[in-house]
Amino acid sequence: MTHLLDHEFEQISALAHRKWGLSIDVKKRVIVENRLQAMHREHPIDSVQSLVRTIDGGGARPLELALFDALSTNHTSFFREEEHFKLLRKEILLPAIASRKGLRIWSAGCSRGCEPYSLSALLRETVSDPKGRDNRILATDLSTGALAAARTGVYSRQDVSGVTPQRLRRYFRKVELNGAPRFQIVPELRDIVSFNLLNLLDAWPMKGPFDAIMCRNVMIYFDSPTRDALTRRFISLLRPGGLFFVGTTETLSGNDIGADQIMVGAYRKRGGGR
Ligand SMILES: C[S@@+](CC[C@H](N)C(=O)[O-])C[C@H]1O[C@@H](n2cnc3c(N)ncnc32)[C@H](O)[C@@H]1O
């Protein structure tokens, strides 16, 4: 498979939209072609038509996940959009210390783990005994490649370039991989994070309530009805007063979602006594 014909590209993008909510712009056609080419080495593809038919028919989970991996974007970084972490600390973490209650936070679309590990570091810096208080960070994504990297917690120098020297010393251990220096997250940050495979468009097995949910730079690839429906599901899993975050360049629809915007990309669920 080299170049995609118009109708083949349309079949792939319709499948991505149906299955995962992704809207793939026609400008990304060459990228899609290159990624399918790379995928072909491990999962030989006879034709786009048979690929789509097989995935639609179900029962080809590894193939389906490989295609998702090929089409999704995993760009992420530690403490990305740091103002969100400061808000979370002030609004949720510090009040929880006073009430001595455990916290549940969900990083939805966690990619390679930078977001949930940043949350874990924030908890460590705020709460003296994060593990002892039954604090839990749930991290989910549909990319098996990204989740595997997240679970290993090994990052390149480029990945940690935005991390302060103090945090780098405290939360990463220097390791070597194929002769190149790498930085591995320390066990104390990993202990309270659990990674799970989840398609956000499917049923969600977890129950609320969460104190905060981050779904940042994920729904940016979804169309607005999908974004709207997911936003409502996220808000319904928050406790009253809980916070919901999207990326700072994302906009939610003007419809009432049962939460008030308190910062760019940050929303507080109504009913928390404020
Ligand atoms: C650009 S990354 C954002 C990572 C992180 N939230 C951040 O802001 O740094 C988007 C992530 O969303 C995931 N994603 C996209 N569609 C998804 C879906 N339908 N279900 C689960 N994860 C999805 C991708 O695999 C990718 O890892």
The ligand as an ORCA input file, in Angstrom:
! r2SCAN-3c Opt
* xyz 0 1
  C      -2.465     14.883     22.309
  S      -2.591     13.596     23.505
  C      -2.920     14.536     24.973
  C      -2.240     13.949     26.188
  C      -2.433     14.707     27.505
  N      -3.821     14.719     27.914
  C      -1.880     16.103     27.413
  O      -2.651     17.074     27.331
  O      -0.649     16.256     27.394
  C      -4.218     12.916     23.094
  C      -4.422     11.499     23.625
  O      -5.805     11.166     23.506
  C      -5.904      9.803     23.155
  N      -7.222      9.542     22.543
  C      -7.721     10.061     21.390
  N      -8.929      9.542     21.121
  C      -9.210      8.675     22.132
  C     -10.320      7.819     22.419
  N     -11.395      7.737     21.621
  N     -10.277      7.083     23.547
  C      -9.191      7.155     24.369
  N      -8.115      7.927     24.153
  C      -8.120      8.683     23.038
  C      -4.730      9.583     22.210
  O      -4.344      8.232     22.154
  C      -3.641     10.468     22.833
  O      -2.792      9.746     23.684
*
